[in-house]
Amino acid sequence: MLKLYGKYCKGLYGFAILCVVCIALSTLAELFIPKLMSDIVDDAIMPGLFDVAIQISIYMFIFAILSVAFSVASSYLSAKVTLSFGRNVRQSIYTKVCDFAIEDFNSIGTSSLITRTTNDVTQLERFLSMVFGVFVKAPCMLIISVILCFTTSPKISLVVLLAIPFICIGVFIVIKFCVPLMRSLQSKIDAINLVSRENLTGVRVIRAFCKQAFETHRFDLANKDLTDTTVKVTRIIVSIIPLITLILNIVMIAVVWNGAGLISAGELEVGQMMAIIQYSAMLLISVILLSMIFMLWPRAMAACLRINEILEKEVSVKDNDASDDSHIKITGQCVQGVPVVQFKNVNFTYPTAKHNSLSNINLDFELG
């Protein structure tokens, strides 16, 4: 999959690097806001220094604006890279398919070719967009949140870190059940596209033989199969949300419980406690975002394999192929100034036939 992305993102590396930089800067600006909130509470509100509170609030506003600005820029650059990649892949698939012989079409299927050119490419676009939006931001958020939590209060940070293994276990269980279902989704889409295409292109024949009920039943079966598989995948993915929410709430309760004791003992300030709560939430959210990458990866990988099957397929009939000169000879010459194409001892056999359909054909084609 990396090879496919690298090949069709050529010329877009500059936009990709700039997008990564914007995402990192947006994350840094976003993570600096809880620290400023802590300073407002501890250094301004508690001592009653409202001038200091206004000054820090201005800094918070500036960082919030910077975070939004870098986020908008990263979204634009991500869309530029993602959509350009999809355009390049679709163009390459279409160019390759135009060279296919009839048997190449039949080996894959027209409906499958349509699905691979549209739905499969869209899956790769979504995954690439998710990589930019999550895979870059989540590690930055995770690492910086851990550092800031430990520098503020190592005791409370340990409570937050203990929750990460439980989230990872839950995500691993979901991925284990989702992978086979996600891989089968694309073939289900192929099936429903096949039925739809046959019904729409052959509607006159279907009506002439009064087969509307039969074709409707075929479509219902394909539609139900796709729906049932999609519902199964959605149920498994959605089931992790209550578990993660429960873990987040338990962590927040543990943080507040331990933080209250430290505040009473004079080891922690109220503002620091507020910052730790926000950093704890960001830390756990970053873990959840990273897990989403692994949820989408199986379907993107399946789409990549299906697209590579087209791009790497050897075309059965090639132009200017003179590998079998014993059966066919095409020559161009002039007879009394008139161009002639000559076929000498030509044989033709269909791919699935055992015997020649044409044998020892000799023809001369003159101009006109």
Secondary structure, DSSP 8 states (H G I E B T S, - for coil): -HHHHHHHTTT-HHHHHHHHHHHHHHHHHHHHHHHHHHHIIIIIITTT-HHHHHHHHHHHHHHHHHHHHHHHHHHHHHHHHHHHHHHHHHHHHHHHHHT--HHHHHHH-HHHHHHIIIIIHHHHHHHHHHIIIIITHHHHHHHHHHHHHHHH-HHHHHHHHHHHHHHHHHHHHHHHHHHHHHHHHHHHHHHHHHHHHHHHHTHHHHHHTT-HHHHHHHHHHHHHHHHHHHHHHHHHHHHHHHHHHHHHHHHHHHHHHHHHHHHHTTSS-HHHHHHHHHHHHHHHHHHHHHHHHHHHHHHHHHHHHHHHHHHT---SS-TT--S-TTT--EEEEEETTEEEEEEEEEEE--TT-SS-SEEEEEEEEE--
